[in-house]
Amino acid sequence: GPGRPGKVRSAPGPAEGWTRLGASGLLARALLVSRRDIAFWKHLFESHEGVAILRTVETLDLDRAIVALIATPDWTSVASGILDSVRADGTPAFEDRALPSACHEDWFLATWARED
């Protein structure tokens, strides 16, 4: 148990579906969504107690885009719970995607800097 000598606890890895972004401590998760639903997703996460920030990563075609959620480790379980709730409701539809290689710590920080 805790307190026994010789036992070293390792730091927890990223929550399921989330990717750690370098030394920042932030985590990201990519979703394939309908372009018409991007405002819904942005509002859902950014107005929901600041759970996560959403950025559009790539527009695939007239109908679809890849977006990324960025959250701190303390909020990833809440953000995942919101996604589970939306998935159970069935609308708006989304799919989990691998985080595109463009989504690294420096890209997100540069994106935030441009918006200030």
N, C-alpha and C positions, 0 to 999 in steps of 0.2 A: 504494500500500500504506500501511500504518500509518506514521506519522512524516513523511509528505510534507506540506509546508506547504499550506495552503489546503483541506485535506480536513477536513470537520467530520462526525463521526459522530453520527447522531441516536440518541436513546435508543430502545431497542426498545419497540414497542407491546405491549399485552397479548397473551398467548399465545392461540392459536386457541380460541374458545369462551368466553373469559374477559372480564369487564368490569372496568375499573379503577374503584375506589371512591374518588373524590375524592383528597385530598392524603395519605391514610393510607398509600398504597402497597399496600394490599390489593387483591386481585382476587376476583371472585365469578363463579359459574357456576350456573345454575338447571337443575334436573332435574324431570321429571314422574315420580313413582314411585308404587307401591302404598303405601297407608298402612300395611299390615301389614309392609312392608319398611323402614320408616324406622329402626327400631332397628339393622337390619343395616347400612344406609348410615352411620349415626352411628358405630357401632363400627368399621367398616372404615376410615374416615378418621381418626377421633380416636385410635384405638389403634395405628394404623400409623405410628409415629414422629411423631405430631402433624402429619401432612401437611396436613390441612385441618380446619376446623370446619364442622359441618353445622347448619343452622337450618331449621326448617319455616317457610315463608313464608305458605302459603295452603292450606287444606283445600278441595278442589274439590267433593268429595262423599264418600259413605261409603267409597269404594274408593281415591280418588286424592288426591294432594297435590303441591304444588310445594315443593321443598326447595332451599336454596342452599348451595353449598360456598363457603367463604371461605378463601383461602390467600395466602401471601406470594408474590411473584414467583419466589423460589427453589424453591418447591414445586409450582407449577402444572404443570410437565411431569411430575412424579411422579404427581400427582393425575390428570392426563389419562391417563397410562399405566395407572393402576388402573382408570379408567373403560373404557378400551379393552379391558382384560383381562376385565372383567365383561361387556362387550358381546359379546366373542368367545365367552364361555362361554354367553351367552344367558339367564342367570338370576342375580339377579332382573332383570326387564325394567325399562328406563327409557328416557326420551326427553329429549333436550336441549330446553330451552325458552329463550325470551328472558327475560332477567332482569326480573322485574316492577318497575314504577316505585317500589313501596314499598321496594325493596332499594337503599337509598343508604347512604352511609357513616354518617350519624347514626342510621339505623334499626338497623344492626348494632351500633354502639357502645352504643346504649340497650339492646339485647337482652342484650349481655354484662354491662352494669352491673346489670341486674335479676337476673342469675344469681349474682352474687357475694354 
